[in-house]
Amino acid sequence: MNTIRIDGKETPFEFEDGSLEGVRNDRANGIQRIFIMGRSVDELGRGRICRVGSVTLPLQMFTQGGKCTKDGKVYSYVRHERFL
């Protein structure tokens, strides 16, 4: 699973998987929507990974890496090259 740093803490996320038209429009406008993943915990302490929030960040962060401040939080992403 992909991870992004939110205020210095590694947090898993998923890229938005909406309609093809919506994703194309977002890319044309230079933005990327992501879902922040977290843990849902019941009264017995068991939990599961689920979507707990969403945020729209600059597309450039995910293509080149970088840092962005939004809604009082600092989001940073390091792009890792895959070696074949």
VMD Tcl script that draws the C-alpha trace (Angstrom):
set ca {
  {0.00 0.00 0.00}
  {1.21 3.52 -0.74}
  {2.19 5.77 2.16}
  {2.29 9.52 2.60}
  {3.62 11.51 5.54}
  {1.04 13.66 7.32}
  {2.70 15.92 9.90}
  {5.69 13.56 9.84}
  {3.72 10.36 10.47}
  {3.63 7.61 7.82}
  {0.01 7.07 6.80}
  {-1.33 4.62 4.19}
  {-3.47 5.97 1.36}
  {-5.25 4.92 -1.83}
  {-5.56 6.89 -5.03}
  {-9.16 7.81 -5.82}
  {-10.72 5.33 -8.20}
  {-13.70 7.37 -9.35}
  {-15.03 7.75 -12.84}
  {-12.58 7.91 -15.72}
  {-13.92 11.34 -16.70}
  {-13.42 12.67 -13.16}
  {-9.85 11.37 -12.97}
  {-9.05 12.92 -16.37}
  {-10.48 16.29 -15.28}
  {-8.46 16.20 -12.06}
  {-5.26 15.40 -13.97}
  {-5.96 18.21 -16.46}
  {-6.35 20.61 -13.52}
  {-3.14 19.37 -11.88}
  {-4.67 17.72 -8.82}
  {-4.81 14.20 -7.36}
  {-7.49 13.02 -4.95}
  {-6.47 10.43 -2.37}
  {-8.23 8.51 0.41}
  {-6.49 8.45 3.79}
  {-6.61 4.97 5.31}
  {-7.06 4.30 9.01}
  {-8.28 1.66 11.40}
  {-11.88 1.15 12.49}
  {-11.93 -0.40 15.97}
  {-14.91 -2.07 17.65}
  {-15.60 -2.45 21.38}
  {-13.45 -5.60 21.57}
  {-10.42 -3.81 20.16}
  {-10.55 -5.57 16.80}
  {-10.29 -3.44 13.75}
  {-9.99 -3.28 10.02}
  {-8.33 -0.95 7.56}
  {-10.83 1.46 5.99}
  {-11.05 4.90 4.37}
  {-11.22 7.59 7.04}
  {-10.83 10.75 4.97}
  {-9.94 12.23 1.63}
  {-7.85 15.14 0.44}
  {-6.96 16.76 -2.86}
  {-3.24 17.42 -3.37}
  {-1.12 18.75 -6.26}
  {-0.42 16.12 -8.91}
  {3.23 17.21 -9.02}
  {3.73 15.74 -5.51}
  {3.05 12.25 -6.82}
  {5.06 12.56 -10.04}
  {8.16 14.28 -8.61}
  {7.80 14.04 -4.83}
  {7.46 17.04 -2.57}
  {5.69 18.72 0.29}
  {2.38 20.60 0.57}
  {0.56 22.35 3.41}
  {-3.22 22.08 3.35}
  {-5.87 22.53 6.05}
  {-3.16 23.05 8.68}
  {-1.42 19.75 7.95}
  {1.87 19.14 6.15}
  {1.67 16.39 3.51}
  {4.92 15.06 2.06}
  {5.54 12.30 -0.43}
  {8.81 10.73 -1.54}
  {8.66 9.13 -4.95}
  {10.60 5.87 -5.04}
  {12.00 4.63 -8.33}
  {11.42 0.95 -9.02}
  {14.47 -0.96 -10.12}
  {13.95 -3.83 -12.55}
}
mol new
graphics top color blue
foreach p $ca { graphics top sphere $p radius 0.5 }
foreach p [lrange $ca 0 end-1] q [lrange $ca 1 end] { graphics top cylinder $p $q radius 0.2 }
display resetview
